[in-house]
Amino acid sequence: MRKALVAALMLSSGITIADEGQWQPYQMPSIADKLSERGIHIAAEQLADLTQYPMNAVVGLGYCTASFVSPQGLVVTNHHCAYQAIQYNSKKEHNYIETGFLAKKMSDEPSAGPNERLYITEAVTDVSAEVKTGLSDDPLKRFETIQANRKALIKQCESDENYRCSVRSFHNGLEYYLIKQLIIRDVRLVYAPPESVGAFGGDIDNYEYPRHSGDFTFLRAYVGKDGKPAAYSADNVPFTPKSYLKINRDGVKAGDGVFAAGYPGSTSRYRLTSELKFASDWLYPTLASRYQLRIDTLEAMGEHDTDVAIKYAGTLLSMANRMKKYNGLLDGFKATDIAGIKQSREDDFSHWLANNSEYLHYQAKFDQLEALLIEQRAAQQRRYFFDNAQSSALLSAANQLYRLAKEQTKPDAEREEGYQTRDMKMFKARLKRIDSRFAVSVDKTLWLQDLNAYRAQAHRVAALDEMLNLNNSDIILADTLDKLYSSTSLTDPAKRLAWMNADVNAFETSRDPFIRLAVALYDTNMAQEQAQKTLAGKLSQARPDYMQAVIAYYKANDWPVYPDANGTLRITYGMVDGYQSKDALYKQPFTRLEGLAAKHTGVTPFNAPQKVLDAITAKRYGSHQVESVYQDPASWLCRLFSCIDKPERFDSVPVNFLSSVDTTGGNSGSPVFNGKGELVGLNFDSTYEAITKDWFFNPTITRAVHVDFRYILWMMDEVDHADNLLDELTLVSN
């Protein structure tokens, strides 16, 4: 209750919320004073320039963040971000998930997989005017015009095939930016600790603190001999980045200012209270229930089949992470009345509109947005079980292939995104990737669960019911699925890829059961997509109008104004700091090697490798031992909460640490910098109390969890003897 009260007071007082914000790089000069207050001395103008250090060393993986740390294309990210690369190279005879992997020379570095990519953002351009040109009042035409304008900009940007461009919406369609990224298509695995280090504590410790996770892995970027991006080839050479990060071997202390850069996926801080309540009351519980069933199934099947366990390891890890996040969100909504806080702010917003004649007319648009959201939620609930009923990997492939055949009858510019010529390499890669994480027994079991859930609800689709005889209680559904999987050719990779070149008639006359099912469901799927586009067209006008007024309201209250996360490059700042947890304990900002040894039980997920335990027992800490992680008691920084009840000495190697930087999913692997722009850690998680920051940032408890780079160096030096890699790094001291 106290937390809710404090948060509510902050919202109503007009006090600037410390450290909040996932800022676009160009915004850095506007918050230069805040950066300086936090002890971040690197010039704000330098951070705003994507061609300068350190921002030109920060890269995306498409789902996580990474950074260059050597002139020879060496990249560091989280272990869980590189999990697919580790899984791709793991076999029954050498399971690198269990044992870890270290290439002692470049010729030993294997491909991270044909689908792994590094994306280097080189330019971000405001194209709001171009995207909004010629918009109609008709919702569907409006949506289609926005898409056509976006595709035209992308096509022009991608005149060089080595670049991938996108046009992203900011502030819910109020602004649009064109993102230009260089694609590195040859990525290789270099060094990964065993899972018992990289994911020490597993799902039990996920979102918890204190943590002792060595969540790091090194990859390397390769290009053709001409220096240009190329597909994997033994003749390729390491990529030379424009810059690479310096690593500060002395790290940071409590109270130090830090910042992180990366690609946060999605937040909902400007969403309405009604949207939060829908997520809390229906969406998150529904999603969590399905994920839990799938997790239980995968774990049970993996226990009896090593091949299944390896193939679905990454899938299971991702599901477990999402599952815990949904539960954390639901717990957080109960512990802190975020719906009440947001409603209080919305009420104040309405009052502000009523007292500002310039914005008074926006109240009607606010009401219109609420009406559209009711329509959107109802449609989402109607579609949910039908969408899940198409979850089979083979049916999903069949749906996409038939859609491709349909789209290829149109001029390229008129095709749906994902089915244009520019998308074919990735389309083909997705079809190939199926085999690395697919087993008929698992796919069939998971699909059967979704079909049973679909049959148990009211929103049925006649075409699906008819094709699978779902209305005939005398037919056993599992037997029907057995026949589908035994009769299809889509399990054959070559035959599956051959369908990319088939015409519409070939699909419509095919006897393959999954192809026939895709053809039968096509009209329903297209009708639902058309309805979604029409609604999106309505929202593309209502949401920007709402955001325009909200931004004015925020500025009037001197609150930070930054766009919700949308997978684009952002910078966030804060300081190294602990926090008062939900159990009333103060969580110290650093953990140490001795804590890792104390947690060790020998049973997964607390089964640290013996070589790590031996090094701790022998106190083989080398130059990585730290005497203190706290400021001098005489320092003004010790007026901060972090310095209260601090231990006298640390005398160990820091493993993980906390800071108040504002992160979310996609920030995994983000480099964490000290005030001079030197690498000191990798972001990998948040505390359980902070999960709700996707909806609301509470500075008193919102903490991100980072791997301390001193622990990474210790692992490389004293445990795994990765001397070849240590020699590549540029290490600096205070």
C-alpha positions in Angstrom: 0.0 0.0 0.0 2.9 2.3 0.9 4.4 1.7 -2.6 1.2 2.6 -4.3 0.9 5.8 -2.3 4.4 6.9 -3.0 4.0 6.2 -6.7 0.7 8.0 -6.8 2.2 11.1 -5.0 5.0 11.2 -7.6 2.5 11.1 -10.4 0.4 13.9 -9.0 3.2 16.1 -7.7 4.9 17.0 -11.0 8.3 15.8 -9.7 10.5 14.6 -12.6 10.8 10.8 -12.2 14.5 10.0 -11.8 16.2 7.8 -14.4 13.0 7.1 -16.3 13.2 6.9 -20.1 14.1 4.8 -23.1 15.5 7.7 -25.1 16.1 8.0 -28.8 19.8 8.8 -29.4 18.9 12.2 -31.0 17.2 13.2 -27.7 20.5 13.0 -25.6 21.4 16.7 -25.9 18.0 17.6 -24.5 18.8 15.6 -21.2 22.5 16.5 -21.0 21.9 18.1 -17.6 20.4 14.9 -16.2 23.2 12.8 -17.6 25.7 15.1 -15.9 23.9 14.9 -12.6 24.3 11.1 -12.7 28.0 11.4 -13.3 27.9 10.5 -17.0 30.5 12.8 -18.5 30.7 11.5 -22.1 29.3 14.3 -24.3 25.5 14.0 -25.0 26.2 15.1 -28.6 28.6 12.2 -29.0 25.9 9.7 -27.8 23.4 11.2 -30.3 25.8 10.5 -33.2 25.4 6.9 -34.4 28.7 7.2 -36.4 30.7 7.8 -33.2 31.9 5.7 -30.3 30.2 4.1 -28.4 26.9 4.0 -30.3 28.5 2.6 -33.6 29.7 -0.4 -31.6 26.2 -1.3 -30.4 24.4 -3.9 -32.6 21.2 -5.8 -32.7 20.5 -9.5 -33.1 16.9 -9.0 -34.1 15.7 -10.1 -30.7 18.5 -9.0 -28.3 21.4 -6.5 -28.2 25.2 -7.1 -28.5 28.3 -5.0 -29.0 31.7 -5.1 -30.7 34.6 -5.5 -28.3 37.6 -6.0 -30.7 38.8 -4.7 -34.0 38.4 -8.3 -35.4 34.6 -8.3 -35.2 34.4 -10.0 -31.7 30.9 -9.5 -30.2 29.6 -10.0 -26.7 26.0 -10.6 -25.7 24.1 -12.7 -23.2 24.3 -16.5 -23.1 20.5 -16.7 -23.4 20.6 -14.4 -26.5 23.2 -16.7 -28.1 21.3 -19.8 -27.0 20.1 -20.7 -30.5 23.7 -20.6 -31.8 24.8 -22.9 -29.0 21.9 -25.2 -29.6 22.6 -25.2 -33.3 26.1 -26.6 -32.7 25.1 -29.0 -29.9 24.7 -32.7 -30.7 24.3 -35.8 -28.6 28.1 -36.4 -29.0 29.1 -32.9 -28.0 26.4 -31.0 -26.1 27.8 -27.5 -25.8 24.7 -26.4 -23.8 26.0 -28.6 -21.0 29.8 -28.4 -21.5 30.3 -24.9 -22.9 32.4 -24.0 -25.9 35.7 -22.2 -26.5 37.4 -21.8 -29.9 41.1 -21.3 -29.2 41.7 -20.0 -32.8 39.5 -18.4 -35.4 39.5 -21.5 -37.7 37.7 -23.4 -34.9 34.8 -20.9 -34.8 31.7 -22.6 -36.2 28.7 -21.0 -37.8 26.1 -19.7 -35.3 23.5 -20.9 -37.8 22.2 -19.8 -41.2 19.6 -17.5 -39.7 21.8 -15.6 -37.2 22.3 -11.9 -38.1 23.9 -8.8 -36.7 22.2 -5.5 -37.4 24.3 -2.3 -37.2 22.1 0.8 -37.2 23.8 3.5 -39.3 21.0 6.0 -39.8 17.7 7.0 -38.3 15.7 9.6 -40.3 12.4 11.3 -39.5 10.0 10.4 -42.3 6.7 11.4 -40.6 5.7 13.7 -43.4 6.4 11.2 -46.1 4.4 8.4 -44.4 1.4 10.6 -43.8 1.2 11.9 -47.3 -2.2 11.4 -49.1 -4.0 9.8 -46.2 -7.7 9.1 -46.7 -10.5 9.3 -44.1 -11.6 5.8 -45.1 -9.9 3.5 -42.5 -8.9 0.7 -44.8 -7.6 3.1 -47.5 -5.8 5.1 -44.8 -4.1 1.9 -43.5 -3.1 0.8 -47.0 -1.7 4.2 -47.9 0.5 4.3 -44.8 1.8 0.8 -45.7 2.4 1.8 -49.3 4.3 4.9 -48.3 6.3 2.9 -45.8 7.2 0.3 -48.5 8.2 3.0 -51.0 10.6 4.5 -48.4 12.0 1.1 -47.6 12.6 0.1 -51.2 14.5 3.4 -51.9 16.6 2.8 -48.7 17.4 -0.8 -49.7 19.1 0.0 -53.0 22.1 -1.8 -51.5 21.2 -5.4 -50.7 23.6 -5.4 -47.7 21.2 -3.1 -45.9 17.9 -3.8 -44.2 15.6 -0.9 -43.7 12.3 -0.4 -41.8 9.9 2.4 -41.0 8.8 2.3 -37.4 6.0 4.1 -35.7 6.8 6.2 -32.6 4.3 7.6 -30.2 1.6 5.4 -31.6 1.8 6.8 -35.1 2.4 10.4 -34.3 5.9 10.1 -35.8 7.6 7.7 -38.1 11.4 7.0 -38.5 13.3 5.2 -41.2 15.9 2.9 -39.7 18.8 1.8 -42.0 20.9 -1.2 -40.8 23.9 -3.0 -42.2 23.3 -6.8 -42.1 26.1 -9.1 -41.1 25.0 -12.6 -42.4 28.0 -14.7 -41.3 28.0 -15.0 -37.5 30.0 -17.5 -35.6 30.2 -19.0 -32.1 33.4 -18.1 -30.3 33.0 -18.7 -26.5 30.1 -19.7 -24.4 30.2 -20.9 -20.8 28.2 -24.0 -19.9 24.5 -23.5 -19.1 25.3 -24.1 -15.5 27.2 -20.8 -15.6 25.3 -18.9 -18.2 21.9 -19.7 -16.7 22.9 -20.5 -13.1 19.7 -20.5 -11.0 17.6 -21.1 -14.1 13.9 -20.3 -14.0 13.9 -20.3 -10.2 16.2 -17.2 -10.1 14.7 -15.6 -13.2 13.6 -12.1 -12.3 14.9 -12.6 -8.8 17.8 -11.1 -6.8 20.4 -11.7 -5.6 21.6 -13.3 -8.8 24.8 -15.2 -9.7 24.4 -15.7 -13.4 27.3 -15.7 -15.9 24.9 -14.7 -18.7 27.5 -14.0 -21.4 28.7 -15.4 -24.8 31.1 -14.2 -27.4 30.3 -14.3 -31.2 32.2 -13.0 -34.2 31.1 -11.2 -37.3 32.5 -12.3 -40.6 32.3 -10.8 -44.1 33.6 -11.5 -47.6 37.2 -10.8 -48.5 36.0 -7.5 -50.1 34.8 -6.4 -46.7 31.1 -6.6 -47.6 28.5 -8.7 -45.8 28.2 -12.3 -47.2 26.7 -15.6 -46.4 28.8 -18.1 -44.5 31.9 -19.2 -46.3 35.2 -20.7 -45.2 36.9 -17.9 -47.1 35.2 -15.1 -45.2 37.3 -12.9 -42.9 36.5 -11.2 -39.6 34.5 -7.9 -39.9 36.3 -4.7 -39.0 33.8 -2.5 -37.0 34.0 1.2 -37.1 34.8 1.1 -33.4 34.7 -1.3 -30.6 34.2 -0.9 -26.8 36.9 -0.4 -24.3 36.4 -2.5 -21.2 37.1 -1.0 -17.8 38.7 -3.7 -15.7 37.9 -1.8 -12.5 34.2 -1.7 -13.0 31.8 0.5 -11.1 30.8 1.1 -7.4 27.5 1.8 -5.7 26.3 5.2 -6.6 28.2 5.4 -9.9 26.3 6.8 -12.9 25.8 4.3 -15.7 24.0 4.1 -19.0 22.9 1.3 -21.3 22.2 1.2 -25.1 20.2 -1.4 -26.9 17.0 -2.4 -28.7 14.2 -2.6 -26.1 11.2 -4.5 -27.6 7.9 -3.2 -26.3 6.5 -1.1 -23.5 2.9 0.2 -22.9 3.4 3.2 -20.7 1.2 5.5 -22.8 -1.6 2.8 -23.0 -4.9 3.5 -21.4 -6.1 2.1 -18.1 -8.8 0.1 -19.9 -6.0 -1.6 -21.8 -4.1 -2.5 -18.7 -7.2 -3.9 -17.1 -7.8 -6.1 -20.2 -4.2 -7.3 -20.0 -4.5 -8.0 -16.3 -8.0 -9.6 -16.3 -7.9 -11.7 -19.5 -4.8 -11.5 -21.7 -2.0 -12.3 -19.3 -3.8 -15.0 -17.4 -4.9 -16.6 -20.7 -1.4 -16.5 -22.2 0.2 -17.7 -19.0 -2.1 -20.7 -18.8 -1.2 -21.8 -22.3 2.5 -21.3 -21.8 2.5 -23.3 -18.6 0.8 -26.3 -20.3 3.3 -26.2 -23.1 6.3 -25.9 -20.7 5.1 -28.9 -18.7 4.7 -30.9 -22.0 8.1 -30.0 -23.3 9.8 -30.8 -20.0 8.1 -34.2 -19.8 8.9 -35.1 -23.4 12.5 -33.9 -23.1 13.1 -36.0 -20.1 12.7 -39.2 -22.2 14.3 -38.0 -25.4 17.7 -36.1 -25.5 17.2 -35.1 -29.1 13.9 -33.4 -28.2 15.5 -31.8 -25.2 18.2 -30.2 -27.4 15.9 -29.2 -30.2 13.4 -27.5 -28.0 15.8 -26.1 -25.4 15.6 -22.6 -26.8 11.9 -22.8 -27.1 11.5 -24.0 -23.6 13.8 -21.2 -22.2 11.8 -18.6 -24.1 8.5 -19.9 -22.9 9.7 -20.1 -19.3 10.9 -16.5 -19.4 7.6 -15.3 -20.8 5.6 -17.4 -18.3 7.5 -15.9 -15.3 7.1 -12.4 -16.8 3.3 -12.8 -17.1 3.1 -14.0 -13.5 5.3 -11.2 -12.4 3.1 -8.7 -14.2 0.0 -10.1 -12.5 1.6 -10.1 -9.1 2.9 -6.6 -9.6 -0.6 -5.3 -10.6 -1.8 -6.7 -7.3 1.1 -5.5 -5.1 0.9 -2.0 -6.5 -2.3 -0.5 -7.7 -1.0 0.4 -11.1 -4.5 0.5 -12.6 -5.5 2.9 -9.9 -2.4 5.1 -10.5 -3.0 5.2 -14.2 -6.7 6.0 -13.7 -5.8 8.8 -11.4 -3.5 10.2 -14.1 -6.1 9.8 -16.8 -8.6 11.7 -14.6 -6.1 14.4 -14.1 -5.4 14.4 -17.8 -9.1 14.9 -18.5 -9.2 17.7 -16.0 -6.2 19.3 -17.7 -7.9 19.1 -21.1 -11.0 20.8 -19.7 -9.0 23.7 -18.4 -6.9 24.1 -21.5 -9.1 25.4 -24.3 -6.3 24.7 -26.9 -6.7 21.0 -26.2 -10.3 20.7 -25.0 -11.5 19.2 -28.3 -9.2 16.2 -27.7 -11.6 14.9 -25.1 -14.0 13.7 -27.8 -11.1 12.0 -29.5 -10.1 10.4 -26.2 -13.6 9.0 -25.9 -13.5 7.8 -29.6 -10.2 5.9 -28.8 -11.8 4.1 -25.9 -14.7 2.9 -28.1 -12.2 1.6 -30.7 -10.3 -0.2 -28.0 -13.5 -2.0 -26.9 -13.9 -3.2 -30.5 -10.3 -4.3 -30.7 -10.4 -6.3 -27.5 -13.5 -8.1 -28.6 -11.9 -9.0 -31.9 -8.8 -10.3 -30.2 -10.8 -12.6 -27.9 -12.7 -13.9 -30.9 -9.5 -14.7 -32.9 -7.4 -16.0 -30.0 -8.3 -19.7 -30.1 -8.6 -19.9 -33.9 -5.1 -18.4 -34.2 -3.8 -21.0 -31.7 -5.6 -23.8 -33.6 -3.2 -23.1 -36.4 -0.1 -23.4 -34.2 1.4 -26.5 -35.8 4.8 -25.7 -37.4 3.8 -27.5 -40.5 0.4 -25.8 -40.8 2.0 -22.4 -40.2 4.5 -23.2 -43.0 1.7 -24.3 -45.3 -0.3 -21.1 -44.5 2.7 -18.9 -45.4 3.6 -20.8 -48.5 0.1 -20.6 -49.9 0.0 -16.9 -49.0 3.3 -16.5 -50.9 1.8 -18.1 -54.0 -1.1 -15.7 -53.8 1.0 -12.6 -53.2 3.4 -13.5 -56.1 0.5 -12.9 -58.5 0.7 -9.2 -57.6 3.3 -6.5 -58.5 6.1 -6.6 -55.9 5.2 -3.1 -54.5 1.6 -4.3 -53.8 2.5 -7.4 -52.0 2.0 -7.8 -48.2 5.1 -7.1 -46.1 6.9 -10.4 -45.6 6.1 -11.6 -49.1 8.1 -9.2 -51.2 11.2 -10.0 -53.1 13.3 -8.4 -50.3 11.9 -10.9 -47.8 12.6 -14.1 -49.7 16.0 -14.8 -48.1 14.5 -14.6 -44.7 11.4 -16.5 -45.8 13.6 -19.3 -47.0 15.7 -19.2 -43.9 12.6 -19.6 -41.7 11.5 -22.7 -43.6 14.9 -24.2 -43.2 15.0 -23.3 -39.5 12.0 -25.5 -38.8 14.1 -28.6 -38.8 16.5 -27.4 -36.1 13.6 -27.1 -33.6 11.0 -29.6 -34.8 10.0 -33.1 -33.8 6.7 -34.6 -35.2 5.8 -36.0 -31.8 6.2 -32.7 -30.0 4.5 -30.6 -32.7 1.6 -32.9 -32.8 1.1 -33.0 -29.0 1.3 -29.2 -28.7 -1.1 -28.7 -31.6 -3.6 -31.2 -30.1 -3.6 -29.2 -26.9 -4.5 -26.0 -28.8 -7.1 -27.8 -30.9 -8.8 -29.1 -27.7 -8.8 -25.6 -26.3 -10.4 -24.3 -29.5 -13.1 -27.0 -29.4 -14.0 -26.0 -25.9 -15.0 -22.5 -26.7 -17.7 -20.8 -28.7 -15.9 -18.9 -31.5 -15.7 -21.7 -34.0 -14.7 -21.5 -37.7 -16.6 -23.8 -40.0 -13.7 -24.4 -42.4 -11.5 -25.7 -39.6 -14.2 -27.8 -38.0 -15.0 -29.4 -41.3 -11.5 -30.2 -42.4 -10.6 -31.8 -39.1 -14.0 -33.3 -38.3 -14.1 -31.4 -35.1 -17.9 -31.6 -34.7 -17.9 -35.4 -34.9 -17.5 -36.8 -31.4 -17.0 -40.3 -32.7 -13.7 -39.4 -34.4 -10.6 -39.3 -32.1 -8.8 -36.1 -32.9 -5.3 -37.6 -32.1 -5.9 -40.2 -34.8 -6.8 -37.5 -37.3 -3.6 -35.7 -36.6 -1.6 -38.9 -36.9 -2.9 -39.3 -40.5 -2.0 -35.7 -41.3 1.6 -36.0 -40.2 2.1 -39.4 -41.8 0.7 -38.2 -45.1 2.4 -34.9 -45.5 5.6 -34.1 -47.5 6.3 -30.9 -45.6 8.5 -32.8 -43.1 11.0 -33.2 -46.0 13.1 -30.0 -46.1 13.7 -30.1 -49.9 10.0 -30.6 -50.7 9.0 -27.9 -48.2 11.3 -25.4 -49.9 10.1 -26.4 -53.4 6.7 -25.1 -52.5 8.2 -21.6 -52.6 8.2 -21.8 -56.4 4.7 -23.4 -56.8 1.8 -21.5 -58.3 -1.7 -21.1 -56.8 -3.1 -23.9 -58.9 -0.5 -26.4 -57.5 -1.7 -25.6 -54.0 -5.4 -25.8 -54.8 -5.0 -29.2 -56.4 -2.6 -30.6 -53.9 -3.5 -33.7 -51.9 -1.0 -32.9 -49.1 -3.2 -32.6 -46.0 -1.5 -29.5 -44.5 -1.6 -27.7 -47.9 -5.3 -28.6 -48.2 -6.0 -27.3 -44.7 -4.1 -24.0 -45.5 -6.2 -23.5 -48.7 -9.4 -24.2 -46.8 -8.5 -21.6 -44.0 -7.2 -18.9 -46.4 -10.5 -17.0 -46.8 -11.2 -16.9 -43.1 -7.7 -15.7 -42.3 -7.9 -13.0 -45.0 -11.2 -11.8 -43.8 -9.9 -11.5 -40.3 -6.8 -9.7 -41.5 -8.9 -7.3 -43.5 -10.9 -6.5 -40.4 -7.7 -6.0 -38.4 -6.4 -3.6 -41.0 -9.6 -1.6 -41.0 -9.5 -1.2 -37.3 -5.8 -0.4 -37.5 -6.7 2.4 -39.9 -9.2 3.8 -37.4 -6.6 3.6 -34.6 -3.9 5.2 -36.8 -5.9 8.4 -36.6 -7.2 8.1 -33.0 -4.0 7.2 -31.2 -1.8 10.0 -32.7 -4.5 12.5 -31.8 -4.5 11.2 -28.2 -0.7 11.1 -28.0 -0.4 14.7 -29.2 -2.5 15.8 -26.2 -0.8 13.5 -23.8 2.7 14.8 -24.8 1.5 18.4 -24.2 0.2 17.3 -20.8 3.4 15.6 -19.8 5.5 18.6 -20.8 3.2 20.8 -18.8 4.0 18.7 -15.8 7.7 18.5 -16.6 7.6 14.7 -17.0 10.0 12.9 -19.3 8.7 12.5 -22.8 10.1 9.6 -24.8 8.4 7.0 -27.1 7.3 3.6 -25.9 9.9 0.9 -26.8 9.4 -0.5 -30.3 12.6 -2.5 -31.0 14.7 0.5 -32.1 18.0 1.7 -30.7 17.5 3.5 -27.4 19.7 4.9 -24.5 18.8 4.8 -20.9 20.7 6.1 -17.9 20.7 5.6 -14.1 23.0 4.6 -11.3 24.3 1.5 -9.5 21.9 1.1 -6.6 20.2 -1.5 -4.5 16.5 -1.3 -3.4 14.0 -2.2 -0.7 12.4 -5.4 -1.9 8.8 -6.7 -1.4 10.0 -8.8 1.6 11.2 -5.6 3.3 14.9 -6.6 2.9 17.4 -4.2 1.4 19.0 -5.8 -1.6 22.7 -4.9 -1.9 23.7 -3.8 -5.4 26.5 -6.4 -5.9 26.8 -10.2 -5.5 30.0 -12.1 -5.2 31.6 -15.4 -6.0 31.1 -16.7 -2.5 27.3 -16.3 -2.9 27.5 -18.5 -6.0 29.3 -21.2 -4.1 26.7 -21.0 -1.3 23.9 -21.4 -3.7 25.4 -24.5 -5.3 23.5 -27.7 -4.6 24.8 -29.9 -7.3 21.3 -30.2 -8.7 20.1 -28.2 -11.8 19.8 -25.3 -11.9 22.1 -24.7 -9.0 24.9 -26.9 -10.3 27.9 -24.8 -10.8 30.8 -26.5 -12.7 33.5 -28.0 -10.5 36.2 -25.9 -12.1 34.3 -22.8 -11.0 33.9 -24.1 -7.5 37.5 -25.1 -7.3 38.7 -21.6 -8.3 36.4 -20.1 -5.6 37.5 -22.5 -2.9 41.1 -21.7 -3.7 40.3 -18.0 -3.9 42.0 -18.0 -7.2 40.8 -14.5 -8.0 43.9 -13.0 -9.6 43.8 -9.4 -10.6 39.9 -9.5 -10.6 39.5 -9.4 -6.8 37.8 -6.2 -5.6 38.4 -4.8 -2.1 35.3 -2.6 -2.0 32.3 -1.9 -4.2 31.2 1.1 -2.2 32.2 4.7 -2.3 34.5 6.2 0.3 32.4 6.8 3.5 33.4 10.5 3.3 31.9 10.8 -0.2 28.7 12.7 -0.8 27.5 9.6 -2.7 27.2 7.8 0.6 24.2 9.9 1.4 22.5 7.6 -1.1 20.5 4.6 0.1 23.1 2.2 -1.4 25.7 3.0 1.3 23.5 2.3 4.3 24.5 -0.9 6.2 27.3 -1.6 3.7 29.7 -4.4 4.6 33.2 -3.4 5.6 35.0 -5.2 2.8 34.0 -7.0 -0.4 37.2 -8.9 -1.1 35.8 -11.0 -4.0 34.9 -10.9 -7.6 31.6 -9.1 -8.3 29.2 -11.4 -10.3 26.1 -9.4 -10.9 25.0 -5.9 -10.0 21.9 -3.7 -10.0 21.2 -0.3 -11.5 18.2 2.0 -12.1 18.6 2.0 -15.9 15.2 1.7 -17.7 15.2 -1.6 -19.7 12.8 -4.2 -21.0 12.9 -7.3 -23.2 15.2 -6.8 -26.1 17.7 -5.0 -23.8 19.2 -8.4 -23.0 22.8 -8.2 -23.9 22.8 -4.4 -23.9 26.2 -3.0 -23.0 26.3 -1.2 -19.6 28.7 1.8 -19.6 30.4 3.8 -16.9 30.3 7.6 -17.1 33.2 7.7 -19.5 31.5 5.3 -22.0 33.6 2.3 -21.1 32.0 -1.2 -20.9 31.4 -2.4 -17.3 28.6 -5.0 -17.7 25.9 -6.6 -19.7 22.2 -6.2 -19.0 20.3 -9.5 -18.7 17.3 -9.3 -16.5 15.1 -7.2 -14.1 14.1 -7.7 -10.6 10.7 -9.3 -9.9 9.3 -6.1 -8.5 10.3 -4.2 -11.6 8.5 -6.4 -14.2 5.5 -4.0 -14.2 7.8 -1.2 -15.6 6.5 -2.1 -19.1 3.4 -0.3 -18.0 4.7 2.0 -15.2 8.1 3.1 -14.1 8.5 3.2 -10.3 12.0 4.6 -9.5 12.0 3.3 -5.9 11.9 -0.4 -7.0 12.7 -0.5 -10.7 16.1 -2.2 -11.1 17.9 -3.9 -14.0 20.3 -6.8 -13.3 23.6 -6.9 -15.1 26.5 -9.3 -15.4 29.6 -7.5 -14.0 32.3 -7.6 -16.6 34.8 -8.3 -13.9 33.2 -11.7 -13.5 33.4 -12.3 -17.3 37.1 -11.4 -17.2 37.6 -13.8 -14.3 35.9 -16.6 -16.1 38.0 -16.0 -19.2 41.2 -15.7 -17.2 41.1 -18.0 -14.2 38.6 -20.6 -15.2 38.5 -21.2 -18.9 41.9 -19.7 -19.9 40.5 -17.9 -22.9 43.8 -16.1 -23.3 43.4 -15.8 -27.1 40.3 -13.7 -26.5 41.7 -11.7 -23.6 44.5 -10.6 -25.9 41.9 -9.2 -28.3 40.1 -7.0 -25.7 41.1 -3.5 -24.9 41.2 -3.3 -21.1 41.5 0.1 -19.3 41.7 1.0 -15.7 40.6 3.9 -13.5 
